[in-house]
């Protein structure tokens, strides 16, 4: 499936759009980490939850947990929140 990568994670992928597989968001992120070691930790914390500053959309719906079911034709968009002062 298509995975859209935010600018702050492109140092791992060298691309804005990549391909990955998984029947759940958890499996997809494991596949991403297999392809691009270290990227999963930037999105998932030590408690196996999506980090607060990361928002993941499956098609047009927000994925609230790693158990979110995926289909092969889904588009997954990873969005990193911006902050500043």
Residue, then its C-alpha position, 0 to 999 in steps of 0.5 A: x500500500x502507499x505510505x506518505x512520509x512527512x518531511x521530518x521522517x524522510x531522512x529514513x526513507x529518502x522519499x515522500x511516498x513509499x510502499x509497505x505491507x500489513x493487515x494492521x497499522x502495527x504490521x505496517x509500521x513493523x514492515x516500515x521498520x524492516x525496510x527503514x530501521x529506526x523509523x518505527x520508534x519515531x512514531x511509536x512510544x515505549x508503551x506501543x502507542x502512537x506518539x502524541x505528535x504523530x497523526x496517522x490517517x488511513x485514507x481519510x480517517x484518523x487511525x487511533x490505535x495500532x490495531x487499525x485494520x488495513x486493506x491493500x489499496x489503502x493510502x496511509x498518511x503520516x503527519x508530524x505535528x509542528x511546534x515552536x515558540 
